[in-house]
Amino acid sequence: MSMHFDHAGLATDDAASLATLYADLFDTHVAHEETFDGMKVVFLSLGNGYVELLEPLDSEGAIATYLDDNGPGIHHVAVATDDIQGALDRARSLDISLIDEEPRSGAWGHDVAFLHPADTGGILVEFVHH
């Protein structure tokens, strides 16, 4: 099974402004933008990975709750895998609690699954399969 860094997801109240800032700062561009699961999602390309900006579109979703509790910042780290089921099986074998027992549809049409931060050093970890 192959794995590599895919993206860091950042929670923000203003994805458009942050996208403009990061595009200028990192000399990059928006690679993908969509509305998904009650969020505005913007991916900025960094060549070997992405910065994903997550802006809630309502006050009830996971990102809105995260912002209320923590303020803007890093929400999760995503690792791409060519075998998401195998990655979940490995996590289970290490007694890591899964938020998603099975892969589900995520942004950009990718399959995703999240691991519980209580078992991953306080970091929400996402497996993503392109």
ABEGO torsion letter per residue (X at the ends): XBBBBABBBBBBABAAAAAAAAAAAAGBBBABBBBBGGBBBBBBBAGAEBBBBBBBABAABAAAAAAAAAEBEBABBBBBBABAAAAAAAAAAAGBBBABABBBBBBGGBBBBBBBAAAAGGBBBBBBBX
